[in-house]
Structures are given as structure tokens and as C-alpha cells.
Amino acid sequence: MAKYKRINASIDIIRAWRIQIITTDDRRSMEKAIKDFERLYPHINFDWEHNAPYYQVRVGAYEKREDLEAFLLEIKNDFPSAIPVQADIEKKELISGNG
């Protein structure tokens, strides 16, 4: 058991959850979504990726899907297409509870 704990403690990245607020092939739309998100939720981290031809903006970092549900409901008022997605996330980024 001690060996398992030691190995697990050394792993910095886990499979967890984020909320994807937009997927678009228009860079300007992506940049507008980021500006809107930063204005509305300045305390929540975000990241974006370009997986040609799409830009994807993902926010938050949650260990369990149920941890993001309350924030997902809130954020859908401003970003109706927001969906939960799995991602490889550093443990130090994880948010507990409602974000």
C-alpha cells in the first residue's frame, strides 16, 4: 500500500473535467468569448486550443463531473453551448465544489 501511495503522489496529471464554453472555426468569436468570460468570471481559469479548424475554450478544472454541475448551470446563461469535457489536468489546478 505504501508503494501505491508513493506512486500516486508522484503523478501530477490526472484525467478530470473542464467546461467547454465555445467551439468555433472563427477566431474572432473565440476571442470575444474569452473576453466575455474574463469579464463575467475573473476568478476562474480558462485555456483555449486550436484543433484545426476549430478553436475550443475550456474553463475550470474539476476532479469529478458532479463537481462542475452547479457552475455549468450558471454559465449556460451566458454560454448556452457550454458542455462538460474530459481533459488531462494538473492536480494543482483542480477546483473543489462549485468553482
DATAPE-V847729 format. One record per run of one state. SS is the DSSP state (@ for helix, = for strand, . for the rest). FROM is the first residue (numbers start at 1). TO is the last residue. Records with the same first field share a line. If there is no record, write none. Layout:
SS->FROM-TO ; FROM-TO
This chain:
.->1-1 ; 11-12 ; 25-26 ; 41-45 ; 52-53 ; 63-64 ; 76-82 ; 94-94 ; 96-99
@->2-10 ; 27-40 ; 65-75 ; 91-93
=->13-24 ; 46-51 ; 54-62 ; 83-90 ; 95-95
